[in-house]
Amino acid sequence: MGFPAIGKMAPAFTLLDQDGKKVRLSQFKSKKNVVLYFYPKAMTPGCTVQACGIRDSRKALAKLNTVVLGVSPDPVAKLARFIDKQDLNFTLLSDEGHSITEKYGAWGLKKFMGREFMGVLRSTIIIGKDGRVKYVMDKVKTKSHHDDVIALIEELGL
């Protein structure tokens, strides 16, 4: 399954956040833009760099009326530890069965150290207040992800 098409409605979902509370994509419709980013594993070096960049960009994202939701296959308890350890100020969602990750095209074949396996493809979907997909980032650089997202939202005029 590929990434959702730009201009189409973003696939609906309900996932548990780091506190075990249900978060629905629909709760943001007509209120905020949503940056939905998929990452492989909490507390790993690349994922930590990426999350801390977003954490440190909270004011800029708030000015753009944008909420960030990070999605990984980690269990709720691990997400809570990641938030506490890195003092993260945005929502992380648990997709242990990776069904939403698959629905968004962010689950696929990966290669690492000569080994092939299925896993999370680091990617980001920008969803407008109208609930439609505005942009798909299929190549994400962990160190500049936050700046890249902010520039895209400004460029798209969201």
Stockholm file with secondary structure:
# STOCKHOLM 1.0

chainA/1-158         MGFPAIGKMAPAFTLLDQDGKKVRLSQFKSKKNVVLYFYPKAMTPGCTVQACGIRDSRKALAKLNTVVLGVSPDPVAKLARFIDKQDLNFTLLSDEGHSITEKYGAWGLKKFMGREFMGVLRSTIIIGKDGRVKYVMDKVKTKSHHDDVIALIEELGL
#=GR chainA/1-158 SS CCCCCTTSBCCCCEEEETTSCEEEGGGGTTTCEEEEEECSCTTSHHHHHHHHHHHTTHHHHHHTTEEEEEEESCCHHHHHHHHHHHTCCSEEEECTTCHHHHHTTCEEEEEETTEEEEEECCEEEEECTTSBEEEEECSCCTTTHHHHHHHHHHHHTC
#=GC SS_cons         CCCCCTTSBCCCCEEEETTSCEEEGGGGTTTCEEEEEECSCTTSHHHHHHHHHHHTTHHHHHHTTEEEEEEESCCHHHHHHHHHHHTCCSEEEECTTCHHHHHTTCEEEEEETTEEEEEECCEEEEECTTSBEEEEECSCCTTTHHHHHHHHHHHHTC
//
